[in-house]
Amino acid sequence: MKDVKVLGPGCKRCETTAAMVADEARKLGLEAKIEKVTDYAAIAGYGIAATPGIVIDGKVVHAGGLPKPEDVARWLSA
């Protein structure tokens, strides 16, 4: 199971990113635990200044702006 954290204040882009991660995981047939992290101190702890951010299995893979679905699929497959 992939442990995914979507970092951001809960804005529309963050919600879209979380939905995109869930959709790509479903397409790949992967189980993913998706957690939304909205606490600014926790977000800063990952070294992310721009949101949304994505952390997969403890590794920051994206920060700032909407990711491309193909990138999300690649990150989840790694």
C-alpha positions as CSV (number, residue, x, y, z in Angstrom):
1,M,0.0,0.0,0.0
2,K,1.3,3.5,-0.9
3,D,1.3,6.1,1.8
4,V,0.4,9.4,0.1
5,K,0.2,12.8,1.7
6,V,-1.3,15.8,-0.1
7,L,0.0,18.9,1.5
8,G,-1.9,22.2,1.3
9,P,-4.4,24.4,3.0
10,G,-7.4,22.7,1.5
11,C,-7.8,24.9,-1.5
12,K,-9.4,23.8,-4.8
13,R,-6.0,22.8,-6.3
14,C,-5.3,20.7,-3.3
15,E,-8.6,18.9,-3.5
16,T,-8.1,18.3,-7.2
17,T,-4.7,16.9,-6.6
18,A,-6.0,14.5,-3.9
19,A,-8.7,13.4,-6.3
20,M,-6.1,12.9,-9.1
21,V,-3.9,10.8,-6.9
22,A,-6.9,8.6,-5.9
23,D,-8.0,8.3,-9.5
24,E,-4.5,7.3,-10.8
25,A,-4.0,4.8,-8.0
26,R,-7.4,3.2,-8.9
27,K,-6.4,3.1,-12.6
28,L,-3.1,1.4,-11.7
29,G,-4.9,-1.1,-9.3
30,L,-2.9,0.2,-6.4
31,E,-4.1,0.6,-2.8
32,A,-3.2,4.0,-1.5
33,K,-3.8,5.6,1.8
34,I,-4.3,9.3,1.0
35,E,-4.0,11.8,3.8
36,K,-4.6,15.5,3.5
37,V,-2.1,17.6,5.5
38,T,-3.3,21.1,6.2
39,D,-1.1,22.1,9.1
40,Y,1.3,24.7,8.0
41,A,4.0,23.6,10.4
42,A,3.7,20.0,9.1
43,I,3.9,21.2,5.5
44,A,6.9,23.3,6.2
45,G,8.5,20.3,7.8
46,Y,8.7,18.7,4.4
47,G,10.5,21.7,3.0
48,I,7.6,22.7,0.7
49,A,7.0,26.4,0.2
50,A,4.4,26.1,-2.6
51,T,1.3,23.9,-2.5
52,P,-0.1,21.5,-3.3
53,G,2.6,19.1,-2.4
54,I,2.7,15.4,-2.7
55,V,4.6,13.0,-0.5
56,I,4.7,9.3,-1.4
57,D,6.1,6.9,1.1
58,G,7.9,9.7,2.9
59,K,9.5,11.2,-0.2
60,V,8.5,14.6,-1.6
61,V,7.7,14.1,-5.3
62,H,5.9,17.4,-6.1
63,A,5.4,20.9,-4.9
64,G,3.5,23.8,-6.4
65,G,0.7,23.7,-9.0
66,L,-1.3,20.9,-10.3
67,P,0.7,17.8,-11.3
68,K,0.2,16.1,-14.6
69,P,-1.8,12.8,-14.3
70,E,1.0,10.9,-16.1
71,D,3.5,12.1,-13.5
72,V,1.2,11.0,-10.7
73,A,0.9,7.6,-12.2
74,R,4.7,7.4,-12.6
75,W,5.3,8.4,-9.0
76,L,2.8,5.9,-7.7
77,S,4.3,3.1,-9.8
78,A,7.9,3.8,-8.5
